[in-house]
């Protein structure tokens, strides 16, 4: 549904979408956003690697999710993720520049579906995702002057309530329990 001739989103919306602290932490750069389309990239560095030396799935998924957030909010209406199905197709390698593009597949007044694909600089597809959002029906509140854009629409966030509780008591031996000692060998259970 994305029209390549469609102009990019207004600069204030782009700035709000690009002000993602996790994206900054992962070195993800939001490159383009227009209604129904978004693109971002990330260079796979040492902090992005898993134990076997390839791009960690969480880092790759982070790139996909940044694009998902941008494309799903590209119409200026707040959208929140409901589901993301990701398939990892090839390993990102150290030094790879991964570029993810998201396109709108379907949009209604309340939900929308997006396809996001991440490729390495050599064209190798690393991961693909099919993602769905719930559209809140609330427009992004964007500044009209030179003030910085809001990081997130705080009026929609529920406060976090921390309830401090005492740790549970240690287990007490009772009927049907073995109060101490090793687990019996299978032949002892007969």
C-alpha positions in Angstrom: 0.0 0.0 0.0 3.0 2.3 0.2 3.3 4.8 -2.6 7.0 5.5 -3.5 6.0 9.0 -4.7 4.5 9.8 -1.3 6.5 12.5 0.5 8.3 11.7 3.7 6.5 12.3 7.0 6.7 15.7 8.5 10.1 16.4 10.2 8.6 16.6 13.7 7.1 13.1 13.3 10.4 11.7 11.9 12.3 13.3 14.8 9.8 11.7 17.3 10.1 8.3 15.7 13.9 8.6 15.5 14.2 9.5 19.2 14.2 5.8 20.2 16.7 5.2 23.1 17.1 1.5 22.4 17.8 2.2 18.7 20.5 4.7 19.8 21.9 2.0 22.2 22.1 -0.5 19.3 23.5 1.9 16.8 20.3 1.8 14.6 19.8 4.8 12.3 16.3 5.5 11.1 16.9 6.6 7.5 13.5 7.2 5.9 9.8 7.2 6.8 6.9 8.0 4.6 3.3 6.9 5.0 3.3 3.1 4.8 7.1 2.7 4.6 10.2 2.9 6.8 13.9 2.1 6.5 16.6 1.8 9.1 20.1 0.3 9.2 22.6 -1.0 11.7 26.3 -2.1 11.4 26.9 -5.4 13.2 29.6 -4.7 15.7 31.1 -6.6 18.7 28.2 -5.6 21.0 25.7 -7.2 18.5 27.3 -10.7 18.5 26.0 -13.8 20.1 28.2 -16.6 21.7 29.1 -18.1 18.3 30.2 -14.7 16.8 27.2 -14.0 14.6 24.6 -11.2 14.9 22.5 -11.9 17.9 18.8 -12.5 17.1 17.8 -9.9 19.7 19.9 -7.2 17.9 18.5 -8.2 14.5 15.0 -8.2 16.0 15.7 -4.8 17.5 16.4 -3.5 14.0 13.1 -5.1 12.7 11.2 -3.6 15.6 12.5 -0.1 15.1 11.3 -0.2 11.5 8.0 -1.7 12.7 7.5 1.1 15.1 8.3 3.7 12.5 6.2 2.3 9.6 3.2 1.6 11.9 3.2 5.2 13.2 4.0 6.7 9.8 0.4 8.0 9.3 0.6 10.1 12.4 -1.7 7.9 14.5 -0.3 6.2 17.6 0.1 2.4 17.0 1.2 -0.3 19.5 2.5 -3.7 18.6 0.2 -6.7 19.0 2.2 -9.4 17.4 5.5 -9.9 15.5 6.3 -13.2 13.8 10.0 -13.2 12.9 11.9 -15.7 10.8 15.7 -15.7 10.9 17.0 -16.8 7.5 20.7 -16.2 7.5 23.2 -15.1 10.1 24.3 -11.5 10.1 28.1 -11.4 10.2 30.5 -9.0 12.0 30.8 -5.9 9.9 27.6 -6.4 7.9 25.5 -3.4 7.4 21.9 -4.7 7.9 19.1 -2.6 6.3 15.5 -3.2 7.2 12.6 -2.0 5.2 9.0 -2.1 6.4 6.0 -1.8 4.1 2.3 -1.7 4.9 0.3 -4.8 3.9 -3.1 -3.8 5.3 -4.5 -0.9 7.4 -7.9 -0.3 8.9 -9.0 2.3 11.4 -8.0 0.0 14.3 -5.4 -2.5 13.1 -2.6 -2.7 10.5 -0.2 -5.4 9.2 3.4 -4.8 8.1 6.1 -6.8 6.4 9.6 -6.0 7.5 12.7 -7.5 5.8 16.3 -7.1 6.9 19.1 -7.6 4.3 22.9 -7.4 4.5 24.8 -5.1 2.1 25.4 -8.1 -0.3 21.6 -8.6 -0.7 21.4 -11.6 1.6 18.1 -11.7 3.4 18.9 -12.1 7.1 15.4 -11.9 8.6 11.8 -11.2 7.8 8.9 -10.4 10.0 5.1 -10.1 9.7 3.9 -7.6 12.3 0.4 -6.4 13.5 -0.4 -3.3 15.5 -3.4 -1.8 17.2 -4.1 1.7 16.1 -5.2 3.8 19.1 -7.0 6.4 17.1 -5.0 9.1 18.8 -2.9 11.5 16.7 0.8 12.0 17.7 1.1 15.3 19.6 4.0 17.0 17.8 5.6 20.3 18.5 4.9 23.1 16.1 7.9 25.2 16.9 11.6 24.4 17.5 11.0 22.6 20.8 12.2 19.0 21.0 9.6 16.4 20.1 8.2 14.2 22.8 10.0 11.0 23.4 6.8 9.1 23.9 3.1 9.9 24.4 3.1 9.8 28.2 -0.6 10.3 28.6 -1.1 6.8 27.3 1.4 5.1 29.6 0.0 3.4 32.7 2.1 4.1 35.9 4.3 1.3 37.1 3.2 0.1 40.5 5.9 -1.6 42.6 4.6 -3.8 45.3 7.2 -4.8 47.8 6.5 -8.2 49.3 8.5 -10.4 51.7 10.2 -13.4 50.1 8.2 -16.7 50.3 9.0 -18.9 53.3 11.2 -21.9 52.7 9.4 -25.1 51.9 8.4 -27.2 54.8 8.5 -31.0 54.8 5.1 -32.6 55.0 3.2 -35.7 53.8 4.5 -36.9 50.4 7.7 -34.9 50.6 11.2 -36.0 51.2 12.7 -33.6 53.7 16.3 -34.2 53.0 18.7 -36.3 51.1 19.3 -37.1 47.4 16.6 -38.1 45.0 16.3 -41.9 45.2 17.5 -44.0 42.2 14.6 -45.3 40.0 14.9 -48.9 41.5 14.3 -47.5 45.0 11.0 -46.0 43.9 9.5 -49.5 43.1 
